Amino acid sequence: MSFTLKLLIGLAIGCLLGHKEIKKILDSFKNN
């Protein structure tokens, strides 16, 4: 799968989950 497609899917999932979930995921990436 191409990176762009993964990014679009990630954004779509992010919109469904809501911004709080995105922040948690981003924070966990920064910490690890």
HURALIN-V572657 format. One record per residue. N is the residue number from 1. SS is DSSP state (A for helix, B for strand, O for the rest). PHI is phi in whole degrees, -180 to 180 (none if undefined). Layout:
<<N:SS:PHI> <N:SS:PHI>>
//
This chain:
<<1:O:none> <2:O:-76> <3:A:-62> <4:A:-62> <5:A:-65> <6:A:-60> <7:A:-64> <8:A:-63> <9:A:-64> <10:A:-60> <11:A:-65> <12:A:-61> <13:A:-63> <14:A:-59> <15:A:-63> <16:A:-69> <17:A:-74> <18:O:104> <19:A:-68> <20:A:-63> <21:A:-66> <22:A:-59> <23:A:-62> <24:A:-60> <25:A:-64> <26:A:-63> <27:A:-63> <28:A:-67> <29:A:-65> <30:A:-64> <31:A:-71> <32:O:-90>>
//
